[in-house]
Amino acid sequence: MATIRQVQVTFDCAQPERLARFWCEVMGYVVPPAPKGFATWDDYRRSLPPEDQDASFACADPSGVGPRLYFQRVPEGKVVKNRVHLCVRAGTGLVGEERLATLEAERDRLVALGAVCERVMVADGKNESCIVMQDIEGNEFCLD
């Protein structure tokens, strides 16, 4: 029998903490406690050399079930379509108009947080509706 391993999803980005806090809102995740010996993340950040400050940030599923999301600053910007993307399961178990209405409500909530709606893909008899989005740094994800 294969060993089951935990998964962390890592994002290359320009502003790790800002993007992590956006995804906390999307996923219902939380920022983990500051490292041992530090009362806050700001205290920890100030302890680092300037070049390492704001270099990374993370968020986690408070139930411990979902993968940890890790955000690391990189010097280059995003230039092509993601090869991997997250699908946020906002309409699980729903079909037809009820599913689309649920997805559109979640889209509107995320747009208010800074996300961009790329396109709405309406059910076509073969596939159910989904909405293609971009996060605040242009990374594609889907609401399905």
Backbone as CSV, one residue per row, in Angstrom:
resi,resn,N_x,N_y,N_z,CA_x,CA_y,CA_z,C_x,C_y,C_z
1,MET,0.842,-1.175,0.000,0.000,0.000,0.000,0.890,1.241,0.000
2,ALA,0.533,2.233,-0.814,1.318,3.458,-0.924,1.162,4.322,0.323
3,THR,2.197,5.052,0.646,2.156,5.993,1.749,1.432,7.251,1.295
4,ILE,0.493,7.716,2.097,-0.211,8.957,1.779,0.610,10.107,2.323
5,ARG,0.818,11.111,1.485,1.623,12.264,1.873,0.779,13.527,1.868
6,GLN,1.153,14.461,2.705,0.502,15.763,2.683,1.017,16.543,1.486
7,VAL,0.214,17.479,1.019,0.575,18.299,-0.132,0.570,19.767,0.273
8,GLN,1.538,20.493,-0.211,1.566,21.947,-0.086,1.517,22.500,-1.502
9,VAL,0.708,23.511,-1.730,0.656,24.176,-3.031,1.446,25.470,-2.900
10,THR,2.429,25.661,-3.773,3.303,26.827,-3.703,3.028,27.763,-4.868
11,PHE,2.902,29.039,-4.568,2.685,30.084,-5.559,3.932,30.951,-5.646
12,ASP,4.458,31.173,-6.836,5.455,32.208,-7.062,4.674,33.508,-7.223
13,CYS,5.141,34.586,-6.581,4.362,35.817,-6.621,5.231,37.026,-6.292
14,ALA,4.631,38.200,-6.388,5.331,39.443,-6.084,5.141,39.867,-4.629
15,GLN,3.936,39.645,-4.080,3.620,40.088,-2.725,3.025,38.917,-1.939
16,PRO,3.885,38.104,-1.325,3.418,36.895,-0.657,2.333,37.095,0.397
17,GLU,2.512,38.040,1.301,1.507,38.183,2.352,0.172,38.646,1.785
18,ARG,0.186,39.579,0.880,-1.058,40.081,0.278,-1.798,38.946,-0.432
19,LEU,-1.065,38.143,-1.212,-1.692,37.049,-1.940,-2.183,35.964,-0.979
20,ALA,-1.416,35.673,0.055,-1.835,34.675,1.051,-3.123,35.109,1.741
21,ARG,-3.206,36.365,2.100,-4.409,36.843,2.787,-5.618,36.820,1.850
22,PHE,-5.416,37.073,0.546,-6.499,36.927,-0.434,-6.998,35.487,-0.432
23,TRP,-6.075,34.525,-0.508,-6.470,33.119,-0.559,-7.075,32.642,0.757
24,CYS,-6.695,33.248,1.885,-7.379,32.947,3.151,-8.861,33.268,3.019
25,GLU,-9.168,34.392,2.425,-10.562,34.797,2.229,-11.287,33.872,1.257
26,VAL,-10.612,33.479,0.182,-11.226,32.590,-0.814,-11.556,31.245,-0.191
27,MET,-10.600,30.673,0.529,-10.697,29.295,0.978,-11.214,29.115,2.408
28,GLY,-11.336,30.210,3.160,-11.690,30.054,4.573,-10.498,29.574,5.389
29,TYR,-9.294,29.814,4.866,-8.056,29.419,5.535,-7.662,30.475,6.563
30,VAL,-6.649,30.156,7.347,-6.137,31.070,8.369,-4.625,31.202,8.219
31,VAL,-4.109,32.303,8.745,-2.660,32.496,8.829,-2.187,31.716,10.051
32,PRO,-1.195,30.840,9.887,-0.698,30.087,11.045,-0.094,31.014,12.094
33,PRO,0.060,30.533,13.322,0.688,31.358,14.362,2.116,31.760,13.961
34,ALA,2.565,32.877,14.480,3.940,33.324,14.239,4.910,32.267,14.760
35,PRO,6.127,32.216,14.194,7.113,31.233,14.664,7.363,31.353,16.165
36,LYS,7.754,30.236,16.757,8.034,30.187,18.193,9.037,31.284,18.565
37,GLY,8.741,31.978,19.643,9.619,33.050,20.110,9.200,34.430,19.622
38,PHE,8.157,34.496,18.790,7.693,35.778,18.254,6.202,35.931,18.540
39,ALA,5.819,37.097,19.033,4.414,37.340,19.363,3.570,37.524,18.098
40,THR,4.153,38.129,17.071,3.406,38.405,15.838,4.300,38.143,14.629
41,TRP,3.653,38.067,13.470,4.416,37.937,12.227,5.249,39.186,11.972
42,ASP,4.755,40.362,12.352,5.533,41.589,12.184,6.817,41.537,13.014
43,ASP,6.729,41.003,14.242,7.937,40.842,15.073,8.931,39.921,14.379
44,TYR,8.441,38.815,13.849,9.304,37.871,13.142,9.955,38.541,11.928
45,ARG,9.159,39.231,11.144,9.651,39.888,9.926,10.766,40.879,10.252
46,ARG,10.576,41.653,11.323,11.599,42.640,11.711,12.904,41.984,12.140
47,SER,12.861,40.714,12.534,14.071,40.011,12.957,14.917,39.551,11.778
48,LEU,14.369,39.600,10.582,15.055,39.108,9.385,15.864,40.205,8.718
49,PRO,16.899,39.821,7.952,17.597,40.827,7.152,16.620,41.428,6.136
50,PRO,16.823,42.672,5.733,15.884,43.339,4.825,15.543,42.535,3.561
51,GLU,16.527,41.863,3.002,16.272,41.125,1.756,15.365,39.905,1.962
52,ASP,15.236,39.444,3.210,14.386,38.290,3.499,13.006,38.675,4.036
53,GLN,12.849,39.956,4.365,11.551,40.398,4.860,10.541,40.337,3.716
54,ASP,9.367,39.870,3.999,8.289,39.757,3.002,8.633,38.813,1.857
55,ALA,9.550,37.868,2.093,9.946,36.926,1.045,8.971,35.757,0.913
56,SER,8.217,35.470,1.972,7.283,34.349,1.897,6.193,34.508,2.941
57,PHE,5.128,33.767,2.746,4.005,33.762,3.686,3.218,32.497,3.411
58,ALA,2.377,32.090,4.346,1.603,30.859,4.162,0.228,31.005,4.784
59,CYS,-0.651,30.121,4.380,-1.953,30.007,5.035,-2.336,28.536,5.057
60,ALA,-3.238,28.200,5.971,-3.553,26.789,6.169,-5.036,26.591,6.450
61,ASP,-5.492,25.401,6.129,-6.860,24.986,6.431,-6.968,24.827,7.952
62,PRO,-7.873,25.555,8.599,-7.959,25.441,10.060,-8.365,24.042,10.532
63,SER,-8.996,23.258,9.660,-9.366,21.888,10.046,-8.218,20.908,9.843
64,GLY,-7.164,21.354,9.140,-6.018,20.489,8.890,-6.212,19.500,7.758
65,VAL,-7.331,19.585,7.049,-7.621,18.630,5.975,-7.024,19.072,4.639
66,GLY,-7.221,20.332,4.273,-6.755,20.832,2.979,-5.264,21.096,2.964
67,PRO,-4.696,21.265,1.773,-3.260,21.520,1.687,-2.891,22.915,2.191
68,ARG,-1.703,23.017,2.705,-1.139,24.318,3.076,-0.858,25.065,1.781
69,LEU,-1.083,26.380,1.779,-0.735,27.219,0.639,0.466,28.061,1.041
70,TYR,1.503,28.026,0.208,2.752,28.739,0.489,3.010,29.715,-0.647
71,PHE,3.407,30.920,-0.309,3.603,31.987,-1.281,5.027,32.496,-1.151
72,GLN,5.773,32.441,-2.256,7.172,32.872,-2.218,7.409,33.959,-3.263
73,ARG,8.116,34.989,-2.803,8.422,36.108,-3.695,9.461,35.678,-4.717
74,VAL,9.188,36.013,-5.971,10.147,35.780,-7.042,10.315,37.095,-7.803
75,PRO,11.467,37.304,-8.430,11.700,38.593,-9.093,10.925,38.772,-10.404
76,GLU,10.635,37.690,-11.077,9.967,37.820,-12.376,8.449,37.795,-12.206
77,GLY,7.762,38.476,-13.106,6.303,38.475,-13.092,5.751,37.280,-13.844
78,LYS,4.470,37.055,-13.699,3.783,35.977,-14.407,3.644,36.384,-15.874
79,VAL,4.050,35.485,-16.778,4.007,35.847,-18.198,3.180,34.878,-19.057
80,VAL,2.886,33.695,-18.553,2.112,32.732,-19.340,1.031,32.101,-18.467
81,LYS,0.155,31.365,-19.112,-0.922,30.667,-18.413,-0.347,29.651,-17.437
82,ASN,-1.025,29.521,-16.286,-0.624,28.510,-15.304,-0.668,27.127,-15.931
83,ARG,0.247,26.261,-15.586,0.185,24.852,-15.988,-0.634,24.046,-14.989
84,VAL,-0.745,24.556,-13.767,-1.552,23.944,-12.712,-2.396,25.069,-12.124
85,HIS,-3.642,24.776,-11.807,-4.469,25.789,-11.163,-5.356,25.147,-10.108
86,LEU,-5.825,25.950,-9.180,-6.741,25.470,-8.158,-8.163,25.540,-8.687
87,CYS,-8.963,24.573,-8.317,-10.399,24.602,-8.563,-11.065,24.729,-7.206
88,VAL,-11.746,25.824,-6.988,-12.440,26.073,-5.734,-13.839,25.479,-5.886
89,ARG,-14.129,24.469,-5.122,-15.357,23.671,-5.259,-16.535,24.371,-4.590
90,ALA,-17.027,25.422,-5.190,-18.115,26.212,-4.617,-19.498,25.661,-4.950
91,GLY,-19.591,24.823,-5.981,-20.898,24.327,-6.412,-21.055,22.827,-6.317
92,THR,-20.272,22.186,-5.481,-20.307,20.730,-5.363,-21.718,20.233,-5.069
93,GLY,-22.179,19.276,-5.883,-23.488,18.667,-5.683,-24.641,19.433,-6.288
94,LEU,-24.390,20.629,-6.779,-25.448,21.435,-7.376,-25.419,21.286,-8.890
95,VAL,-26.580,21.459,-9.523,-26.675,21.374,-10.977,-27.538,22.511,-11.507
96,GLY,-27.408,22.729,-12.808,-28.278,23.677,-13.504,-28.218,25.087,-12.961
97,GLU,-29.387,25.723,-12.908,-29.476,27.123,-12.509,-29.036,27.351,-11.062
98,GLU,-29.318,26.385,-10.182,-28.905,26.524,-8.781,-27.383,26.574,-8.679
99,ARG,-26.712,25.711,-9.435,-25.244,25.699,-9.438,-24.698,27.016,-9.978
100,LEU,-25.227,27.451,-11.126,-24.736,28.680,-11.729,-24.948,29.869,-10.796
101,ALA,-26.107,29.954,-10.145,-26.376,31.057,-9.222,-25.394,31.034,-8.046
102,THR,-25.082,29.858,-7.539,-24.128,29.724,-6.431,-22.734,30.163,-6.873
103,LEU,-22.327,29.721,-8.063,-21.018,30.105,-8.580,-20.939,31.609,-8.836
104,GLU,-21.992,32.179,-9.366,-21.996,33.623,-9.639,-21.947,34.439,-8.344
105,ALA,-22.621,33.965,-7.302,-22.556,34.659,-6.009,-21.136,34.614,-5.452
106,GLU,-20.485,33.450,-5.564,-19.090,33.344,-5.093,-18.174,34.198,-5.959
107,ARG,-18.401,34.212,-7.261,-17.621,35.082,-8.156,-17.719,36.524,-7.703
108,ASP,-18.940,36.996,-7.425,-19.139,38.385,-7.019,-18.412,38.688,-5.707
109,ARG,-18.424,37.744,-4.758,-17.708,37.923,-3.496,-16.213,38.063,-3.745
110,LEU,-15.674,37.226,-4.639,-14.232,37.242,-4.890,-13.812,38.447,-5.720
111,VAL,-14.655,38.890,-6.632,-14.362,40.116,-7.391,-14.245,41.297,-6.429
112,ALA,-15.086,41.339,-5.411,-15.005,42.415,-4.410,-13.691,42.379,-3.642
113,LEU,-13.044,41.190,-3.592,-11.741,41.061,-2.934,-10.578,41.367,-3.870
114,GLY,-10.873,41.600,-5.153,-9.826,41.922,-6.116,-9.622,40.897,-7.209
115,ALA,-10.341,39.780,-7.179,-10.226,38.777,-8.237,-10.847,39.316,-9.524
116,VAL,-10.506,38.682,-10.633,-11.039,39.054,-11.938,-11.750,37.843,-12.527
117,CYS,-12.936,38.073,-13.065,-13.662,37.008,-13.758,-13.215,36.988,-15.211
118,GLU,-12.653,35.866,-15.661,-12.243,35.728,-17.065,-13.413,35.339,-17.946
119,ARG,-14.156,34.290,-17.523,-15.297,33.864,-18.323,-16.190,32.922,-17.520
120,VAL,-17.455,32.964,-17.869,-18.443,32.063,-17.286,-18.722,30.990,-18.328
121,MET,-18.539,29.747,-17.936,-18.799,28.629,-18.843,-20.102,27.974,-18.375
122,VAL,-21.172,28.208,-19.132,-22.498,27.730,-18.771,-22.635,26.261,-19.164
123,ALA,-23.374,25.514,-18.358,-23.603,24.085,-18.622,-24.038,23.888,-20.067
124,ASP,-23.477,22.836,-20.681,-23.751,22.592,-22.099,-24.369,21.217,-22.373
125,GLY,-24.860,20.569,-21.344,-25.423,19.233,-21.517,-24.408,18.133,-21.267
126,LYS,-23.130,18.455,-21.415,-22.050,17.497,-21.150,-21.306,17.872,-19.870
127,ASN,-21.037,19.167,-19.709,-20.315,19.675,-18.540,-21.199,20.653,-17.784
128,GLU,-21.068,20.642,-16.463,-21.784,21.613,-15.641,-21.073,22.970,-15.724
129,SER,-21.740,23.999,-15.253,-21.190,25.354,-15.280,-19.945,25.462,-14.406
130,CYS,-19.043,26.338,-14.819,-17.897,26.731,-14.002,-17.512,28.149,-14.400
131,ILE,-16.728,28.788,-13.557,-16.293,30.160,-13.825,-14.782,30.215,-13.703
132,VAL,-14.140,30.724,-14.741,-12.683,30.878,-14.762,-12.358,32.270,-14.223
133,MET,-11.468,32.302,-13.228,-11.118,33.537,-12.529,-9.603,33.745,-12.532
134,GLN,-9.192,34.934,-12.096,-7.788,35.234,-11.809,-7.712,35.835,-10.415
135,ASP,-6.676,35.435,-9.651,-6.491,36.037,-8.330,-5.875,37.425,-8.477
136,ILE,-5.510,38.040,-7.393,-5.032,39.425,-7.420,-3.665,39.610,-8.072
137,GLU,-2.976,38.494,-8.389,-1.714,38.590,-9.125,-1.816,37.938,-10.502
138,GLY,-3.035,37.615,-10.931,-3.235,37.089,-12.280,-3.163,35.575,-12.417
139,ASN,-3.069,34.843,-11.308,-3.045,33.381,-11.369,-4.458,32.870,-11.627
140,GLU,-4.589,31.989,-12.618,-5.903,31.461,-12.954,-6.371,30.450,-11.909
141,PHE,-7.670,30.441,-11.665,-8.311,29.404,-10.861,-9.752,29.284,-11.330
142,CYS,-10.406,28.241,-10.961,-11.791,28.024,-11.362,-12.696,27.933,-10.154
143,LEU,-13.905,28.394,-10.331,-14.984,28.104,-9.397,-15.782,27.007,-10.056
144,ASP,-15.884,25.870,-9.415,-16.685,24.773,-9.988,-17.485,24.076,-8.935
